[in-house]
Each structure stands twice: as structure tokens, then as C-alpha cells.
Amino acid sequence: FLLLLSLFSSQVMDEQRAILDALLGADRDGEGSQKKHYTDRENCPYYLCGLCPHEFFSNTKLSLGECKKKHSASMKAQFEQKAKEEGNDYAIERQFHDYLVSLTQDCDRKIQRGLDRLLLSTESDAKESNEKFDEEVKVMAGRVEQLAEQGKIEESMALNTNVQEMLKQKPSLQALAELKAEDLLVPGDDELIKGADADAEKIVQLMREQPHSKLQKLRVCGVCGAFLSIFDNDQRLLDHFRGKMHLGFLQVKERVKELSKKFEERKLLEDNNPRSSHSSNSSNQRRYNQPMNFVKEGEGDRDSG
């Protein structure tokens, strides 16, 4: 009986401890808190820097699933406090920067693949349309001559008027054949494209006003590489520009710019003061397992967010 009572009490204590761990954290009593450090391999370095792709691109076509690293608010606070008191941990920020660069490079390749695909399709369509057009004009011109030879002058003149109207469409077909990549790209570096809801409407308007908007219905988003159609209604286009994937890549690219600028400024400082390069970062040069790139070959499906 005493043994059963002891086992029951132990089970109850374990259950209560698990509840307290979930509510207050495993280090609620302060045990082991001095041993934990943000550079521990269990911590996600990208979360520490404020942008873990596992979270940021969740529930999109680029979802990575749940991050296997720990997202600890206390470790993030420690990381940020260290930056305030001793300066930035450039070892972690450099790794974060390099990973974001790899994401943008993958995205840029996806954008280029999309443009190449559209240009190839457009070239094929233009060739087929021109051949069909020329054949129709040839047949109609022959009919004009035939009617004239038969003395049906009025019918011949009327048909000839139709032929002349058709020939006015030729420049449009020629323009289709001469489309370039920039004609099929929704710019990704314009000042208007910052992700704000108010700006999204301006982007849709600009997209509709592109000079070749009626020649090729598809466009490639210059931010995330998704295919967009000019025949989509405004709400669908707005949903894309306000979507999680589009805004996610906007933030990724902005962070790359910010960090690149920070590293350049630090390099200038070190060049002027070589001794400053020996900082506390040397003790934190820990490497984390790099996650695989997630913009995969062959992606180019239309996506609204």
C-alpha cells in the first residue's frame, strides 16, 4: 500500500511540475539560468535576429514546417541586451545575413525562370499569331483581286477596306514579338512597393497601366516571383501584394540591405581602428546547422500570398 501511495504521489508531482514548466518555464526557480546562453546550439539564431523563415513563411507554398531550433523569448532578450551593453554579436548577425542572402538569390533565380518561361511562351505565341495573321491577309487579298476580276467592284472594295483594317493590327503583333523581360516584370525595388496596404492599390494601378498590358496577360512579381494575371480582379491582386509570402520577401530583402549597411560601417570602423575588431564576438563564434534553401527548382505557380 505504501509503495502504491508513493508511486501515486510521484506521478501527481510530475504532472504538477509539467504544468508549471509549461506555464512558467523550466527555469522558473532560477536553476540552470546562469548556464544558458543565447549562443547555445539549441537556440534558433534567426529567431534571435528577429526573423525565422519557419515562422515567417508558415502557411504559404514556401512553408518549411516547424523550426527544430528553440525560440526562446528570454534568450532573444539576452541577445538584445548584449547588443545594447557590449555591441552586436556580428558572428550570429553575419550568419543571419548570409542565410537571408541565400534566400534572396534563390528568389531571384525563381523570378528569372518565370521571366524566361513567359518570354519563351510569348515568342511562340507571337510567331503562331503572325503566321496565322499573314495567311488570313493573303487569303483575303486574293479574294479582293478575284472579286475585282469578276467585275464585283463594290464587294471587292468593301473587302479591301476590311483588309486595310486588319493590317492596322500588325504593329500590335510585332510588339508582342518584341516584348522584353522588363515588360513582363512587376518591379520589386520601386519606392511604392513597401508592403503597406495603401501602396498595394498603387501597385495594381501601375500594373494595369503598363504599355504592353494587353499583349501578354501574365506578369512575374519582382518581389517573390509569383505569376500574376492582368485579368485578375483588383481584390485578387491586392491579396497577393498584401499576402504573407510577398510581404515576407519584402522584409527579407530589407533586412539584407540593413545588415549589409551595418557590416560596411563596421568594416570602416575597424579599418580606422584595427584594435576594435577584437571584440567579445570572438567568444561567441558558434556555428549552427544551416537549414536547406526552400525556393525549389521549377516553382513558378501563381500565388496570391
DOPATOR-919078 format. One record per residue: z, y, x of N, C-alpha, C, CB in turn. Coordinates in steps of 0.1 Angstrom, whole numbers. Atoms other than C-alpha are relative to their C-alpha. Glycine has a CB too. Layout:
N
REC,Z,Y,X,Z,Y,X,Z,Y,X,Z,Y,X
...
end
This chain:
305
REC,0,-12,8,0,0,0,0,13,9,12,0,-9
REC,0,-12,-9,9,24,28,-13,2,7,11,-2,11
REC,13,-1,-6,-24,16,45,-10,6,-9,-5,-14,5
REC,9,-6,9,-43,24,14,2,14,-3,0,-8,-14
REC,-4,-14,2,-24,56,9,-5,8,11,15,1,-2
REC,4,-7,-13,-31,66,45,-15,2,0,4,-8,12
REC,14,-1,0,-68,59,41,-5,10,-11,-7,-13,-3
REC,4,-9,11,-70,78,8,3,15,4,8,-3,-13
REC,-3,-13,-4,-52,108,23,-10,5,11,14,0,6
REC,9,-4,-10,-75,108,53,-13,4,-6,-2,-11,10
REC,13,-3,7,-106,108,30,1,13,-7,-3,-11,-10
REC,-2,-13,7,-92,137,10,-1,11,10,13,0,-8
REC,0,-11,-11,-86,157,42,-13,2,5,10,-4,11
REC,14,-1,-6,-121,150,55,-8,8,-10,-6,-14,2
REC,8,-7,10,-136,162,22,4,14,-1,2,-7,-14
REC,-4,-14,0,-115,193,22,-5,8,12,16,1,-1
REC,4,-6,-12,-124,200,58,-15,3,-1,3,-9,12
REC,14,-2,1,-161,196,50,-3,12,-9,-7,-12,-6
REC,2,-11,9,-158,221,21,3,13,7,10,-1,-12
REC,-4,-12,-8,-140,246,44,-11,3,11,13,-1,7
REC,11,-2,-10,-167,241,71,-12,7,-7,-4,-13,6
REC,12,-6,7,-194,249,45,2,14,-4,-3,-9,-12
REC,-3,-14,5,-177,280,32,3,10,12,12,-1,-9
REC,-5,-9,-10,-161,294,64,-6,-2,14,14,0,1
REC,6,4,-14,-180,277,93,9,-9,7,-2,13,8
REC,-8,10,-8,-169,250,117,10,6,9,-10,-8,8
REC,-9,-7,-9,-152,276,139,10,9,-7,-7,7,11
REC,-8,-9,8,-131,291,111,14,3,6,2,-5,-14
REC,-13,-1,-6,-99,285,131,0,6,14,8,-13,0
REC,1,-6,-14,-113,300,163,-2,-10,11,12,8,3
REC,2,10,-10,-116,267,180,-14,-1,5,5,-14,-5
REC,13,2,-6,-145,265,204,-9,12,-1,-7,-11,-7
REC,8,-12,2,-157,300,195,-4,6,14,6,10,-9
REC,3,-6,-13,-154,311,231,-10,-8,8,13,0,8
REC,10,8,-8,-176,282,243,-14,2,-5,4,-15,-2
REC,13,-2,6,-205,291,220,-7,12,5,0,-1,-15
REC,7,-11,-5,-232,314,233,-14,0,-6,-1,1,15
REC,13,-1,7,-264,327,218,-12,-7,8,-4,14,-2
REC,10,7,-8,-283,311,247,0,-15,-1,1,4,15
REC,-1,14,2,-272,276,237,-13,-5,-6,12,-4,-9
REC,13,5,4,-303,254,231,-1,-3,-15,-3,-13,8
REC,1,2,14,-293,247,196,-4,12,-9,14,-5,-5
REC,3,-12,7,-299,283,186,-15,3,1,8,12,6
REC,15,-4,1,-334,295,175,-2,13,6,-5,0,-15
REC,2,-13,-7,-345,322,199,-8,10,-8,-7,-2,13
REC,9,-9,8,-370,336,174,9,6,-11,-12,-8,-6
REC,-9,-6,10,-343,340,148,9,11,6,9,-11,-7
REC,-9,-10,-7,-321,358,173,-8,13,1,4,-5,14
REC,8,-12,-2,-350,383,178,-5,5,-13,-12,-4,9
REC,2,-5,13,-353,387,141,-12,-5,-8,-2,14,1
REC,12,4,6,-385,368,132,-3,-15,3,-12,9,3
REC,3,14,-2,-386,330,129,-11,-4,-9,13,-9,-3
REC,11,4,8,-420,318,117,3,-11,-11,-11,-4,8
REC,-4,10,9,-404,288,100,5,6,-13,11,-9,5
REC,-5,-7,12,-387,312,76,-11,10,-6,13,8,3
REC,9,-11,5,-413,340,75,-12,-5,-7,-4,8,12
REC,13,5,6,-443,318,66,3,-12,-9,-9,-5,11
REC,-3,11,10,-424,294,43,-7,2,-13,15,-1,-2
REC,7,0,13,-442,285,11,-14,7,1,9,7,-11
REC,14,-4,-2,-476,295,25,-8,-11,5,-1,13,9
REC,8,10,-6,-505,275,38,3,-2,14,-15,3,-2
REC,-4,1,-14,-491,281,72,14,-5,2,-2,13,8
REC,-14,4,0,-457,267,64,3,-11,11,5,-6,-13
REC,-4,10,-11,-440,249,94,11,-9,-4,4,8,12
REC,-11,8,4,-413,234,73,13,6,5,-1,-15,5
REC,-13,-5,-4,-376,238,81,1,1,15,11,-8,-6
REC,-2,-1,-14,-367,251,115,11,-10,5,4,15,4
REC,-9,9,-5,-350,225,136,11,6,9,-7,-11,9
REC,-10,-7,-7,-330,251,155,10,6,-9,-7,11,9
REC,-11,-5,8,-298,267,143,-2,15,-2,13,-2,6
REC,1,-14,4,-300,301,125,14,5,-3,-9,3,-12
REC,-14,-4,1,-265,314,132,1,15,-1,8,-6,11
REC,-1,-14,1,-257,349,120,10,5,10,6,4,-14
REC,-10,-5,-10,-227,351,144,-7,0,14,12,-10,0
REC,7,0,-13,-250,341,174,-10,12,0,-7,-13,2
REC,9,-12,0,-275,368,163,8,12,2,-7,0,-14
REC,-8,-12,-2,-247,393,161,4,1,15,12,0,-9
REC,-4,0,-14,-236,383,196,-12,4,9,4,-14,4
REC,12,-4,-7,-272,386,208,-2,15,-1,-12,-7,-5
REC,2,-14,2,-275,421,193,11,8,7,0,3,-15
REC,-11,-8,-6,-241,432,206,-1,0,15,14,-7,-3
REC,3,0,-14,-250,421,241,-11,10,4,-5,-14,4
REC,10,-10,-2,-281,442,238,5,14,0,-11,-1,-10
REC,-6,-13,1,-260,472,229,8,3,12,8,2,-13
REC,-10,-3,-10,-234,468,256,-6,-2,14,11,-10,-1
REC,5,3,-13,-254,453,285,-15,2,2,3,-14,4
REC,15,-1,0,-291,458,276,-6,-13,-5,-4,2,15
REC,7,11,6,-317,435,262,-1,-12,8,-14,4,-4
REC,2,13,-7,-320,398,271,-15,-2,0,8,-12,-7
REC,14,0,-1,-355,401,283,-6,-15,2,-5,8,12
REC,4,14,-1,-357,363,290,-4,-5,-13,10,-9,7
REC,3,5,13,-355,355,254,-10,8,-7,13,0,-9
REC,10,-9,7,-375,385,242,-14,-3,6,4,15,3
REC,13,3,-6,-403,376,267,-5,-13,-7,2,-2,15
REC,5,13,7,-404,340,252,-4,3,-14,11,-10,1
REC,3,-4,14,-404,355,217,-13,7,0,11,9,-6
REC,12,-8,-1,-432,379,227,-12,-10,3,0,10,11
REC,11,9,-4,-453,351,243,-4,-9,-12,4,-9,12
REC,2,9,11,-449,329,212,-8,8,-11,13,-5,-6
REC,7,-9,9,-460,358,189,-14,2,4,8,13,-3
REC,14,-2,-5,-490,364,211,-8,-12,-2,1,3,15
REC,8,12,2,-500,328,208,-4,-1,-15,8,-13,4
REC,3,0,14,-498,331,170,-12,10,-3,12,4,-8
REC,11,-10,3,-520,363,170,-13,-5,6,4,13,6
REC,12,5,-6,-545,346,193,-6,-11,-8,3,-5,15
REC,5,10,9,-548,316,170,-6,7,-12,12,-9,-4
REC,5,-7,12,-552,340,141,-13,7,3,11,10,-5
REC,13,-7,-3,-579,360,159,-11,-10,1,2,7,14
REC,11,11,-1,-598,327,166,-4,-4,-15,5,-12,8
REC,3,3,14,-595,319,129,-9,11,-7,13,-2,-8
REC,8,-11,5,-609,353,120,-14,-1,5,6,14,4
REC,13,1,-6,-638,348,144,-8,-11,-6,1,-1,15
REC,6,11,6,-645,314,130,-5,3,-14,9,-12,-1
REC,4,-4,13,-646,329,95,-12,9,0,11,7,-7
REC,12,-9,-1,-670,356,105,-13,-7,4,3,11,11
REC,12,8,-4,-693,331,123,-5,-8,-11,4,-9,12
REC,4,8,12,-693,310,92,-8,8,-10,12,-7,-6
REC,6,-9,9,-702,339,70,-14,5,5,9,12,-3
REC,13,-5,-5,-729,352,93,-11,-11,0,2,4,15
REC,10,11,0,-745,317,96,-5,-2,-15,7,-13,5
REC,3,1,14,-744,314,58,-9,11,-5,12,-1,-9
REC,8,-12,4,-758,349,53,-14,-1,6,7,13,5
REC,13,1,-7,-786,343,78,-9,-10,-7,2,-4,15
REC,8,10,7,-796,311,60,-4,5,-14,9,-13,-2
REC,3,-6,13,-794,328,26,-11,10,0,12,6,-7
REC,10,-10,-2,-814,357,38,-14,-5,2,4,10,11
REC,13,6,-3,-842,335,52,-6,-6,-13,2,-10,11
REC,5,7,12,-844,315,20,-4,10,-11,11,-9,-6
REC,4,-10,10,-844,346,-2,-13,8,4,12,10,-1
REC,12,-6,-5,-870,363,19,-13,-8,-2,1,4,14
REC,11,9,2,-893,333,18,-4,-1,-15,3,-14,6
REC,2,2,15,-889,329,-20,-6,13,-5,13,-3,-7
REC,5,-13,5,-895,367,-25,-14,2,4,9,11,6
REC,14,-1,-5,-926,367,-3,-10,-8,-8,-1,-3,15
REC,8,10,7,-940,337,-22,-3,6,-14,6,-14,-1
REC,2,-6,13,-934,354,-56,-9,12,0,14,4,-6
REC,8,-12,-1,-950,386,-45,-15,-4,2,4,10,12
REC,13,5,-3,-980,367,-31,-7,-6,-13,1,-11,11
REC,6,6,12,-985,348,-64,-3,11,-10,10,-10,-6
REC,3,-11,10,-982,380,-85,-12,9,5,13,8,-1
REC,11,-8,-5,-1006,399,-62,-13,-7,-3,2,3,15
REC,12,8,3,-1031,371,-66,-4,1,-15,2,-14,4
REC,2,-1,14,-1027,373,-103,-6,14,-4,13,-3,-8
REC,5,-14,2,-1033,411,-102,-15,0,2,7,10,9
REC,14,0,-3,-1066,405,-85,-9,-8,-10,-2,-6,15
REC,7,9,9,-1076,377,-108,-2,7,-14,8,-13,-3
REC,2,-8,12,-1070,399,-139,-10,11,1,14,5,-5
REC,10,-11,-2,-1090,427,-124,-14,-5,0,3,7,13
REC,13,6,-1,-1119,404,-117,-5,-5,-14,0,-12,10
REC,4,4,14,-1118,392,-153,-2,12,-9,11,-9,-6
REC,2,-12,8,-1120,428,-165,12,4,-8,-12,-2,-9
REC,-12,-3,7,-1085,428,-178,8,11,7,9,-13,-3
REC,-5,-11,-9,-1077,462,-162,14,4,-4,-10,12,-1
REC,-14,-5,4,-1047,472,-183,10,-10,4,0,2,-15
REC,-9,11,-3,-1030,438,-178,2,0,15,-5,-13,-5
REC,-1,0,-14,-1038,440,-141,8,11,5,-14,1,6
REC,-7,-12,-5,-1024,475,-137,15,-2,-4,-5,13,-7
REC,-14,2,5,-992,466,-157,7,-10,10,1,-6,-14
REC,-6,10,-9,-986,435,-135,1,6,14,-9,-12,1
REC,-1,-7,-14,-993,456,-103,12,9,0,-13,8,3
REC,-12,-8,1,-966,480,-115,13,-8,3,1,7,-13
REC,-11,9,-2,-942,451,-116,1,-5,15,-1,-13,-9
REC,0,4,-14,-952,440,-81,5,12,9,-15,-3,5
REC,-5,-11,-7,-945,475,-68,15,2,-1,-8,13,-4
REC,-14,-1,3,-911,475,-84,7,-11,8,3,-2,-15
REC,-6,11,-7,-904,441,-68,1,4,15,-8,-13,-1
REC,1,-3,-15,-914,454,-33,11,10,4,-13,7,3
REC,-11,-10,-3,-886,481,-36,13,-8,3,2,9,-12
REC,-12,8,-3,-861,452,-33,0,-6,14,1,-12,-10
REC,2,6,-14,-875,442,1,10,5,10,-14,2,4
REC,-10,-5,-10,-852,466,21,14,-6,-2,1,15,-2
REC,-13,7,2,-821,450,5,0,-13,6,3,0,-15
REC,1,13,-6,-832,416,15,0,1,15,-13,-8,-5
REC,0,-2,-14,-839,429,50,14,3,5,-10,11,4
REC,-13,-4,-3,-805,445,51,10,-12,1,6,10,-9
REC,-8,12,0,-789,411,42,-2,-8,13,-4,-9,-12
REC,3,8,-12,-807,395,72,6,7,12,-15,-2,2
REC,-4,-8,-12,-794,423,95,15,2,0,-7,13,0
REC,-14,-2,0,-757,421,85,7,-4,13,6,-8,-12
REC,-7,3,-12,-733,421,114,14,-4,-3,0,12,10
REC,-13,4,3,-698,408,118,9,11,-6,6,-5,13
REC,-8,-11,5,-682,442,113,-2,3,-15,-2,12,9
REC,3,-2,14,-699,444,79,7,-9,-9,-15,-1,-2
REC,-6,11,8,-681,413,68,15,0,2,-6,-13,3
REC,-14,0,-4,-646,422,81,7,11,-8,2,2,15
REC,-9,-10,5,-618,439,62,9,4,11,8,-6,-13
REC,-7,-4,-13,-603,459,91,15,-3,-1,-1,15,2
REC,-14,4,-1,-569,448,103,8,10,8,1,-14,6
REC,-8,-9,-8,-559,477,125,-1,15,-5,-5,0,14
REC,1,-14,6,-565,507,102,14,5,-3,-9,0,-13
REC,-13,-6,3,-536,531,96,4,-3,-14,0,15,3
REC,-4,2,14,-538,524,59,6,-14,-1,-13,0,-8
REC,-4,14,2,-531,487,65,13,-2,7,-11,-10,5
REC,-14,1,-5,-493,487,70,8,-9,-9,6,13,1
REC,-7,10,9,-484,463,41,8,7,-11,10,-7,8
REC,-7,-6,11,-469,489,18,-8,-2,-13,2,15,2
REC,7,2,13,-477,484,-19,-10,11,-3,9,-2,-11
REC,8,-12,3,-492,519,-22,-13,-1,8,7,13,2
REC,12,1,-9,-516,512,7,-9,-11,-5,4,-2,14
REC,8,11,3,-528,479,-7,-11,4,-10,9,-11,-7
REC,10,-5,9,-546,497,-35,-11,7,7,6,9,-11
REC,10,-7,-8,-564,519,-10,-9,-10,8,7,10,10
REC,8,10,-8,-575,488,10,-10,-6,-10,9,-11,6
REC,9,6,10,-590,473,-22,-11,10,-3,7,-4,-13
REC,10,-11,3,-608,506,-29,-10,1,12,6,13,-2
REC,9,0,-12,-622,507,7,-9,-12,0,8,2,12
REC,8,13,-1,-633,471,5,-12,1,-10,9,-12,-4
REC,11,-1,10,-653,478,-27,-10,10,4,6,4,-14
REC,9,-11,-4,-669,509,-11,-8,-3,12,8,13,2
REC,7,3,-12,-682,491,19,-15,0,-3,4,-14,6
REC,14,-2,3,-720,498,22,-8,-13,-3,-7,6,12
REC,8,13,3,-731,461,21,8,-9,-10,-2,-7,13
REC,-9,8,9,-706,451,-6,-8,-9,-10,8,9,-8
REC,8,9,10,-734,436,-29,-9,-10,7,-8,9,-9
REC,9,9,-7,-753,418,-2,7,-14,3,-5,6,13
REC,-7,13,-3,-726,392,7,14,2,-7,2,-2,15
REC,-12,-1,8,-697,386,-17,13,-2,7,-1,-9,-12
REC,-13,4,-7,-672,372,8,2,10,12,-1,-14,5
REC,-5,-8,-11,-652,391,34,11,-8,7,5,14,-4
REC,-11,6,-8,-628,380,62,11,10,2,-5,-6,13
REC,-11,-9,-2,-594,396,62,3,1,15,13,-5,-7
REC,-2,-3,-14,-589,412,96,15,-2,5,-5,13,4
REC,-14,2,-4,-551,406,95,3,-15,1,9,7,-11
REC,-4,14,0,-547,369,86,-12,-10,-1,8,-2,-12
REC,12,9,-1,-583,355,85,-4,-6,-13,3,-10,9
REC,4,6,12,-584,346,48,-13,5,-5,12,2,-11
REC,12,-5,6,-616,348,29,3,7,-13,-10,-12,-4
REC,-2,-8,12,-617,374,2,-14,3,-7,6,14,3
REC,13,-2,7,-644,380,-25,1,14,-7,-2,-11,-11
REC,1,-13,6,-655,414,-36,-1,-1,-15,-12,8,5
REC,0,2,14,-659,399,-71,13,-4,-6,-11,-10,-3
REC,-14,2,5,-622,391,-74,5,13,-7,9,-4,12
REC,-5,-12,6,-604,414,-97,10,7,9,6,-3,-14
REC,-9,-8,-8,-582,441,-83,14,-7,2,2,14,-6
REC,-13,6,-1,-550,422,-90,1,-11,10,5,-4,-14
REC,0,12,-9,-560,391,-71,-1,5,14,-12,-9,-3
REC,1,-6,-13,-570,413,-41,14,6,4,-11,10,1
REC,-13,-6,-3,-537,432,-43,10,-11,3,5,9,-12
REC,-9,11,-2,-518,399,-45,-2,-5,14,-2,-12,-10
REC,2,4,-14,-534,390,-12,6,9,10,-15,-2,3
REC,-5,-10,-9,-526,422,6,15,2,0,-7,13,-2
REC,-15,-1,2,-490,421,-7,6,-14,2,4,6,-13
REC,-5,13,-1,-487,384,0,7,-3,13,-12,-10,-1
REC,-9,3,-11,-463,367,23,-8,-3,13,8,-13,-3
REC,7,3,-12,-489,354,48,-6,12,6,-11,-11,-3
REC,7,-12,-5,-508,387,51,11,9,6,-7,7,-12
REC,-10,-8,-5,-476,407,55,7,-6,12,10,4,-11
REC,-6,7,-12,-462,381,79,-8,3,12,1,-15,-3
REC,8,-2,-12,-491,385,103,0,15,4,-14,-4,-2
REC,-1,-14,-3,-489,423,100,13,2,8,1,8,-13
REC,-13,-2,-7,-452,421,111,-1,-6,14,11,-5,-8
REC,2,7,-13,-461,396,139,-7,9,10,-7,-13,-2
REC,8,-8,-9,-487,419,153,7,13,3,-14,4,-7
REC,-7,-12,-3,-465,450,150,11,-3,10,7,5,-13
REC,-10,3,-10,-437,432,169,-6,-3,14,8,-13,-5
REC,6,2,-13,-461,422,196,-2,13,7,-14,-8,-1
REC,2,-14,-6,-470,459,201,13,6,5,-7,9,-11
REC,-13,-6,-3,-434,469,201,6,-6,13,11,-2,-11
REC,-5,7,-12,-424,443,227,-8,3,12,1,-15,-3
REC,9,-3,-12,-454,449,249,3,14,5,-15,0,-4
REC,-3,-14,-4,-445,486,250,14,0,7,1,10,-12
REC,-13,0,-6,-409,478,258,-1,-6,14,10,-9,-9
REC,1,6,-13,-419,455,287,-7,9,10,-8,-13,-2
REC,7,-9,-9,-442,481,301,10,11,5,-12,7,-7
REC,-10,-10,-4,-414,507,300,10,-6,10,7,5,-12
REC,-10,6,-9,-390,482,317,-7,-2,14,4,-13,-6
REC,7,2,-13,-416,475,344,-1,13,8,-14,-6,-2
REC,1,-13,-6,-420,512,351,14,3,6,-4,11,-10
REC,-14,-3,-5,-382,515,354,3,-8,12,10,-3,-12
REC,-3,9,-11,-380,485,377,-8,4,13,-3,-14,-3
REC,8,-5,-11,-408,499,399,6,12,7,-14,3,-5
REC,-6,-12,-6,-389,531,403,14,-3,5,1,11,-11
REC,-14,3,-5,-355,514,408,0,-16,1,10,5,-10
REC,0,15,-1,-360,478,421,13,-7,-2,-5,-3,14
REC,-13,6,2,-323,471,420,3,-3,-14,11,8,7
REC,-3,2,14,-323,474,383,-6,-13,-6,-6,11,-8
REC,6,13,5,-344,442,380,10,-11,1,-12,-3,8
REC,-10,10,-1,-313,422,390,10,3,-11,6,-1,14
REC,-9,-2,11,-296,422,356,7,-12,-4,-7,7,-12
REC,-7,12,5,-274,399,336,-9,-10,-6,10,4,-10
REC,9,10,6,-305,383,323,-2,-13,8,-14,7,-1
REC,2,12,-9,-306,360,353,9,-12,-4,2,4,14
REC,-9,10,4,-277,341,340,-4,-6,-14,14,5,-1
REC,4,5,13,-294,336,306,-14,-5,0,1,11,-10
REC,14,5,-1,-327,322,318,-1,-14,-5,-6,1,15
REC,1,13,6,-327,293,294,-13,-2,-7,12,-3,-9
REC,13,3,6,-358,277,281,2,-8,-13,-10,-7,9
REC,0,7,13,-363,265,245,-13,-8,-2,3,9,-12
REC,12,8,3,-387,239,232,-10,9,-8,3,-13,-7
REC,10,-8,7,-419,258,222,-5,-8,-12,-11,4,9
REC,6,7,11,-430,249,186,-15,0,1,4,7,-13
REC,14,0,0,-466,240,181,-6,11,-7,-5,-14,-5
REC,7,-10,7,-491,266,171,-4,-5,-14,-13,4,7
REC,1,5,14,-496,264,133,-13,5,-7,11,4,-8
REC,13,-3,6,-530,281,127,-10,-10,5,-5,15,4
REC,7,11,-5,-551,250,129,-15,2,-1,4,-12,-8
REC,15,-1,0,-588,245,136,-5,-4,-14,-6,-10,10
REC,6,2,12,-610,246,106,5,7,-12,0,-15,-3
REC,-5,-8,11,-588,268,85,-9,12,-3,14,4,2
REC,7,-12,3,-606,295,66,-1,0,-15,-14,-1,6
REC,0,0,14,-598,288,30,4,13,-6,9,-12,-6
REC,-4,-13,7,-595,317,6,15,-2,-3,-8,3,-12
REC,-15,0,3,-558,326,2,4,13,-5,7,-4,13
REC,-5,-12,6,-540,351,-18,13,4,5,0,0,-15
REC,-13,-4,-5,-508,352,1,5,-9,10,10,2,-11
end
